[in-house]
C-alpha cells in the first residue's frame, strides 16, 4: 500500500534564490500523492530534482503564512502541477486543497490559502512565475 503524503519524508536542499530573492529548494527524493474517489482518482509524482519556493506567499504575510508550514508538501505538488501543460489550473488548485486537508492544515488557514491561490494563482501560471525557469545561482 502506498504511503500517504502525510507520512512521507520531505527531503530538499537549498539551490539558490530566484529573481525576487525567494529561497529555492530542490527535491532530493520524489514526492508522491494519490487520491481515489468512487473508483477513479489521481496520482502525482513530483520528481527528484524539481525546484520549488514552497508556498509563494508575499513577504508581508509571512508572520501568519510563512513559505514553509504544515502546507509545504501541498505547495510543492501545486507548484509541480502548475508546470504541467496537461493539468488545468482548476485541477491543480483542487489537488492543493485536498492535500492541505489530508495534512490537517487548520480549516481557516486552508480556506484562506486556497482562495488566495484561486484569485491570484492564475497570474503566476500565465506569467511563467516558475522557480524552475528563473533560478539564479
Residue pairs with C-beta under 8 A, 6 or more apart in sequence:
2 32
2 34
3 32
4 102
5 31
5 32
5 33
5 73
5 77
5 99
5 102
5 103
6 73
6 102
6 103
6 104
8 31
8 32
8 73
9 29
10 31
10 72
10 73
10 76
11 27
11 28
11 29
12 25
12 26
12 27
12 28
12 52
13 25
13 26
13 28
14 23
14 24
14 25
14 26
15 24
15 25
15 26
15 51
15 135
15 137
16 23
16 24
16 135
16 136
16 137
17 23
17 24
17 136
18 24
18 53
18 131
18 134
18 135
18 136
19 134
19 136
22 53
22 56
22 67
22 131
23 53
23 67
24 51
24 52
24 53
24 131
24 135
25 51
25 52
25 53
25 54
26 49
26 50
26 51
27 46
27 47
27 48
27 49
27 50
27 51
27 52
27 76
28 48
29 48
30 45
30 46
30 47
30 48
31 45
31 46
31 73
31 76
31 77
32 43
32 44
32 45
32 46
33 42
33 43
33 44
33 45
33 46
33 73
33 77
33 95
33 99
34 41
34 42
34 43
34 44
35 41
35 42
35 43
35 95
35 98
42 91
42 95
44 77
44 80
44 81
44 95
46 76
46 77
46 80
50 76
50 79
50 80
50 132
51 131
51 132
51 135
52 75
52 76
52 79
52 80
52 131
53 67
53 79
53 131
54 67
54 68
54 72
54 75
54 76
55 65
55 66
55 67
55 68
55 69
55 71
55 72
55 75
55 113
56 67
56 75
56 79
56 124
56 129
57 65
57 66
57 67
57 116
65 109
65 112
65 113
67 75
69 105
70 100
70 103
70 104
70 105
70 106
70 109
71 99
71 100
71 103
71 105
71 109
71 110
71 113
73 99
73 103
74 96
74 99
74 100
74 103
74 105
75 96
77 95
77 96
77 99
78 92
78 93
78 95
78 96
78 99
78 117
79 130
79 131
81 87
81 91
81 92
81 95
81 96
82 89
82 92
82 121
82 124
82 125
82 130
83 130
83 132
84 92
89 121
89 122
89 125
92 121
93 114
93 117
93 118
93 121
96 114
96 117
97 110
97 114
100 110
100 113
100 114
101 110
105 113
123 129
124 130
